[in-house]
């Protein structure tokens, strides 16, 4: 039986052009595929059996899962949504299980969520945030019951109501809630959660710690810089996968490129080539990338991309496209 389910079957539309060559869950953040961040966090929490769903470009996901004990990919012939994918594998799931969105980096404690699940219910990891309205505010009462979710009818609140939080994309459930999810395409919120809400079986658990939304290119860029510079701690050291570079504490990783000026934190992937006289400052240089005698600052260079002109506050994508940013508004440390 699987203790956890990672939602990874989407088309990655919001993350284009970064998903031109990879399915969204394999897009790297500081050299580590997002799926690795998600699965490693689950395994560290003690959940050893993880099921990942796939639909768009499943072959790379199957190759990624090969050799990972306890991890299996469920390939969906049709896109099934957040509820239908779970209903399809209902009999493979543990009596209580955790669900994680594959494009969110976080430090939510899955065991705490599992402990909060009441019989026949769910527990949603919520996060207080001044920008909660951007993600859709979720309100809960003094007993921990969710009382406001989208426009669905909720129960009468008990005591004080807090409404300054949003859903993090991480939740846990009693497997029986999937009885309220129809087969085929289904949204879990409009089916199971909508039924649980008025019955006070939908619980909220306020969580803290880092939360990074990597659903679009700006969020991806911001997450790379946040992880690179040590602004968030997600429990994994990405520099263990670097061929060279300098981490936020100034410690060298591997052999520093000869004749290259390095400032701040720099992550350099395997086989990357950097010309003498180049200047790197807070940069992620993907495996096999080529950087000429220029400056790369606060930027991310995709694997095998070529950079001949100065790059600042941006990225070079999988087909050589240059992306410009300039603010890390998506960081939720």
C-alpha positions as CSV (number, residue, x, y, z in Angstrom):
1,X,0.0,0.0,0.0
2,X,1.2,3.5,-0.8
3,X,1.4,6.1,2.0
4,X,1.7,9.2,-0.2
5,X,0.5,10.4,-3.6
6,X,2.2,13.1,-5.7
7,X,0.1,14.9,-8.3
8,X,2.4,15.1,-11.3
9,X,0.1,14.5,-14.3
10,X,-0.5,18.1,-15.5
11,X,0.5,19.5,-18.9
12,X,2.8,22.2,-17.3
13,X,1.0,24.9,-19.3
14,X,1.8,27.7,-16.8
15,X,5.4,26.7,-16.6
16,X,6.1,27.0,-20.4
17,X,8.6,27.3,-22.0
18,X,10.4,25.4,-19.3
19,X,8.2,22.3,-19.9
20,X,9.1,22.2,-23.6
21,X,11.5,19.4,-23.1
22,X,10.6,18.0,-19.7
23,X,7.3,17.3,-17.8
24,X,6.7,19.8,-15.1
25,X,7.6,17.6,-12.1
26,X,11.1,17.0,-13.5
27,X,12.0,20.7,-14.0
28,X,15.0,21.3,-11.7
29,X,15.3,23.8,-8.9
30,X,19.0,24.4,-8.1
31,X,19.8,21.2,-10.0
32,X,17.3,19.0,-8.2
33,X,14.1,17.9,-10.0
34,X,11.0,19.1,-8.3
35,X,9.8,15.5,-7.8
36,X,13.0,14.7,-5.9
37,X,12.3,17.6,-3.6
38,X,8.8,16.3,-3.0
39,X,9.6,12.6,-2.6
40,X,12.7,13.2,-0.5
41,X,10.6,15.2,2.0
42,X,8.0,12.4,2.2
43,X,10.6,9.7,2.7
44,X,12.4,11.8,5.4
45,X,9.1,12.0,7.3
46,X,8.8,8.2,7.3
47,X,6.5,7.7,4.3
48,X,8.4,5.0,2.4
49,X,5.9,4.1,-0.3
50,X,5.1,6.9,-2.8
51,X,2.8,6.8,-5.8
52,X,3.3,9.5,-8.5
53,X,0.7,10.0,-11.2
54,X,1.6,10.8,-14.8
55,X,-0.1,11.6,-18.1
56,X,1.8,14.2,-20.1
57,X,5.1,12.8,-21.3
58,X,5.2,9.8,-19.0
59,X,8.4,8.2,-20.3
60,X,10.8,10.6,-18.5
61,X,8.8,10.1,-15.3
62,X,9.0,6.3,-15.6
63,X,12.8,6.5,-16.2
64,X,13.1,8.8,-13.2
65,X,11.3,6.3,-10.9
66,X,13.4,3.4,-12.1
67,X,15.8,2.4,-9.3
68,X,14.0,4.3,-6.6
69,X,12.8,1.7,-4.1
70,X,9.2,2.3,-2.9
71,X,8.3,4.8,-5.7
72,X,5.9,3.9,-8.5
73,X,4.4,5.8,-11.3
74,X,0.7,5.5,-12.2
75,X,0.2,6.4,-15.9
76,X,-3.2,7.8,-16.7
77,X,-4.4,7.3,-20.3
78,X,-6.6,10.3,-19.9
79,X,-6.1,13.4,-17.7
80,X,-8.2,12.7,-14.6
81,X,-7.8,15.8,-12.4
82,X,-7.0,15.9,-8.7
83,X,-9.8,13.5,-7.7
84,X,-10.0,11.1,-10.6
85,X,-6.3,10.2,-10.4
86,X,-6.7,9.2,-6.7
87,X,-9.9,7.3,-7.4
88,X,-8.1,5.3,-10.1
89,X,-5.6,4.0,-7.6
90,X,-7.9,3.9,-4.6
91,X,-7.1,0.2,-3.8
92,X,-3.4,0.9,-3.8
93,X,-3.6,3.6,-1.1
94,X,-3.1,3.1,2.6
95,X,-6.2,3.6,4.9
96,X,-4.7,7.1,5.5
97,X,-2.5,8.8,3.0
98,X,-0.9,12.1,2.1
99,X,-1.3,14.0,-1.2
100,X,1.3,16.6,-2.4
101,X,1.2,18.9,-5.4
102,X,4.3,18.3,-7.5
103,X,5.0,22.0,-8.2
104,X,5.2,23.2,-4.6
105,X,8.4,23.2,-2.4
106,X,7.6,23.1,1.3
107,X,8.5,21.8,4.8
108,X,5.0,20.7,5.8
109,X,5.1,17.8,8.2
110,X,3.0,14.9,6.6
111,X,2.8,13.0,9.9
112,X,1.1,16.0,11.6
113,X,-1.5,16.0,8.8
114,X,-2.1,12.3,9.1
115,X,-2.6,12.7,12.9
116,X,-5.2,15.4,12.2
117,X,-7.4,13.2,9.9
118,X,-10.6,12.2,11.6
119,X,-12.5,9.0,10.5
120,X,-13.9,9.6,7.1
121,X,-12.3,13.0,6.8
122,X,-9.4,15.1,5.4
123,X,-6.8,17.5,6.8
124,X,-5.6,20.4,4.7
125,X,-2.2,22.1,5.4
126,X,-2.9,25.8,5.6
127,X,-0.5,28.7,5.7
128,X,-1.0,32.2,7.0
129,X,0.0,34.7,4.4
130,X,-0.9,38.4,3.7
131,X,-1.3,37.4,0.1
132,X,-3.8,34.6,1.0
133,X,-6.4,36.1,-1.3
134,X,-4.1,35.5,-4.3
135,X,-4.2,31.7,-3.7
136,X,-7.8,31.5,-2.4
137,X,-8.4,32.1,1.3
138,X,-9.5,29.2,3.5
139,X,-11.1,29.9,6.9
140,X,-11.4,27.6,9.9
141,X,-13.0,27.9,13.3
142,X,-11.7,27.5,16.9
143,X,-12.1,23.7,16.7
144,X,-10.0,23.4,13.5
145,X,-12.9,22.7,11.1
146,X,-12.7,24.4,7.7
147,X,-15.8,26.7,7.4
148,X,-15.0,28.5,4.2
149,X,-13.7,26.9,1.0
150,X,-14.4,28.5,-2.4
151,X,-18.1,29.2,-2.5
152,X,-19.2,25.9,-1.0
153,X,-21.7,25.8,1.9
154,X,-19.8,25.4,5.2
155,X,-20.8,24.5,8.7
156,X,-21.8,27.0,11.4
157,X,-18.4,28.2,12.9
158,X,-17.5,27.4,16.5
159,X,-15.7,30.2,18.3
160,X,-13.2,32.5,16.6
161,X,-12.7,32.2,12.8
162,X,-9.3,32.7,11.1
163,X,-9.4,33.6,7.4
164,X,-5.9,34.8,6.6
165,X,-4.6,31.5,5.4
166,X,-4.5,29.6,2.1
167,X,-4.2,26.0,1.0
168,X,-0.6,24.8,0.5
169,X,-1.3,22.0,-1.9
170,X,-0.5,19.4,0.8
171,X,-3.3,17.4,2.5
172,X,-4.0,14.0,4.1
173,X,-7.2,11.9,4.0
174,X,-9.0,8.8,5.1
175,X,-9.3,6.6,2.0
176,X,-13.0,6.3,2.4
177,X,-13.4,9.9,1.2
178,X,-12.7,8.7,-2.3
179,X,-16.1,7.0,-2.4
180,X,-17.5,10.6,-3.0
181,X,-15.2,11.0,-6.1
182,X,-16.6,9.7,-9.4
183,X,-14.6,7.7,-11.8
184,X,-13.0,9.6,-14.7
185,X,-12.1,13.3,-14.6
186,X,-13.0,14.8,-11.2
187,X,-11.8,17.7,-9.0
188,X,-11.4,16.5,-5.4
189,X,-12.5,19.9,-4.0
190,X,-15.8,20.0,-5.8
191,X,-16.6,16.4,-5.0
192,X,-15.2,14.9,-1.7
193,X,-14.3,18.1,0.0
194,X,-17.6,19.7,-0.8
195,X,-19.3,16.8,0.9
196,X,-17.0,16.9,3.9
197,X,-17.2,20.6,4.5
198,X,-20.7,21.0,6.0
199,X,-20.2,17.7,8.0
200,X,-17.2,19.2,9.8
201,X,-15.0,16.5,8.5
202,X,-12.6,18.8,6.6
203,X,-10.0,20.0,9.1
204,X,-7.4,22.7,8.7
205,X,-3.8,22.5,10.1
206,X,-1.8,25.7,10.2
207,X,1.8,25.2,9.2
208,X,4.9,27.4,9.0
209,X,8.2,27.2,7.3
210,X,9.2,27.8,3.7
211,X,6.5,27.5,0.9
212,X,7.6,28.1,-2.7
213,X,5.1,28.0,-5.6
214,X,7.0,26.8,-8.6
215,X,4.0,26.8,-10.9
216,X,5.2,29.5,-13.4
217,X,8.6,30.6,-14.7
218,X,8.8,33.6,-12.3
219,X,8.1,31.3,-9.3
220,X,10.7,28.8,-10.7
221,X,13.4,31.5,-11.0
222,X,12.6,32.9,-7.5
223,X,12.7,29.4,-6.0
224,X,16.1,28.7,-7.6
225,X,17.6,31.8,-6.1
226,X,16.0,31.3,-2.7
227,X,17.4,27.7,-2.4
228,X,20.7,28.7,-3.9
229,X,21.3,31.6,-1.5
230,X,20.1,29.6,1.6
231,X,17.1,31.9,2.1
232,X,15.0,28.7,2.7
233,X,15.9,25.3,4.1
234,X,14.0,22.5,2.5
235,X,16.1,19.7,4.1
236,X,18.2,18.8,1.0
237,X,21.6,20.2,0.1
238,X,21.5,20.8,-3.7
239,X,25.3,21.3,-3.7
240,X,25.7,17.6,-3.1
241,X,24.7,17.3,-6.8
242,X,26.9,20.2,-8.0
243,X,30.1,19.5,-10.0
244,X,31.5,22.8,-8.9
245,X,30.6,26.1,-7.3
246,X,30.4,28.0,-4.1
247,X,27.6,27.6,-1.6
248,X,26.1,30.3,0.6
249,X,28.6,29.7,3.4
250,X,31.5,30.2,0.9
251,X,32.5,26.6,0.8
252,X,33.8,25.3,-2.5
253,X,32.2,22.4,-4.2
254,X,34.4,20.4,-6.5
255,X,37.0,22.2,-8.6
256,X,36.3,25.9,-9.1
257,X,36.4,26.9,-12.8
258,X,39.9,28.3,-13.7
259,X,39.9,32.0,-14.2
260,X,36.3,32.6,-13.4
261,X,35.2,35.3,-10.9
262,X,32.7,33.9,-8.4
263,X,30.5,35.9,-6.0
264,X,27.8,34.9,-3.7
265,X,26.5,31.3,-4.2
266,X,27.0,29.6,-7.5
267,X,25.8,26.1,-8.5
268,X,27.5,24.5,-11.5
269,X,26.2,21.2,-13.0
270,X,28.2,18.4,-14.6
271,X,29.9,19.1,-17.8
272,X,29.2,22.9,-17.8
273,X,31.9,25.0,-19.5
274,X,32.7,28.5,-18.4
275,X,35.1,30.7,-20.1
276,X,38.0,32.4,-18.4
277,X,37.1,36.0,-17.5
278,X,33.4,35.2,-16.9
279,X,31.8,36.6,-13.8
280,X,29.2,34.6,-11.9
281,X,27.1,36.0,-9.0
282,X,24.2,34.1,-7.4
283,X,23.8,31.8,-10.5
284,X,22.7,28.3,-11.3
285,X,24.5,26.9,-14.4
286,X,22.9,23.7,-15.6
287,X,24.7,20.6,-16.7
288,X,26.4,20.9,-20.1
289,X,25.7,24.6,-20.3
290,X,28.2,26.9,-22.0
291,X,29.0,30.4,-20.6
292,X,31.2,32.7,-22.5
293,X,33.3,35.6,-21.2
294,X,30.4,37.5,-19.8
295,X,28.5,38.2,-16.6
296,X,25.7,35.9,-15.2
297,X,24.0,37.4,-12.1
298,X,21.0,36.3,-10.2
299,X,20.1,34.0,-13.0
300,X,19.5,30.4,-14.0
301,X,20.9,28.8,-17.1
302,X,19.2,25.6,-18.4
303,X,21.1,22.4,-19.1
304,X,23.1,22.6,-22.3
305,X,22.1,26.3,-22.9
306,X,24.6,28.7,-24.3
307,X,25.1,32.2,-22.8
308,X,27.3,34.6,-24.8
309,X,25.8,37.9,-23.6
310,X,25.4,39.3,-20.1
311,X,22.4,37.9,-18.1
312,X,21.0,39.5,-15.1
313,X,17.8,38.7,-13.1
314,X,16.7,36.2,-15.7
315,X,17.1,32.8,-17.2
316,X,18.0,31.0,-20.4
317,X,15.4,28.3,-21.1
318,X,15.6,24.9,-22.8
319,X,15.4,26.2,-26.3
320,X,17.8,29.2,-25.7
321,X,15.0,31.7,-24.9
322,X,15.9,34.5,-22.5
323,X,13.5,35.2,-19.7
324,X,13.6,38.4,-17.7
325,X,12.4,38.8,-14.1
326,X,13.4,41.2,-11.4
327,X,11.5,40.5,-8.2
328,X,11.2,37.5,-5.9
329,X,7.5,38.2,-5.0
330,X,6.7,34.4,-5.1
331,X,9.0,33.5,-2.3
332,X,7.1,32.5,0.9
333,X,9.9,31.9,3.4
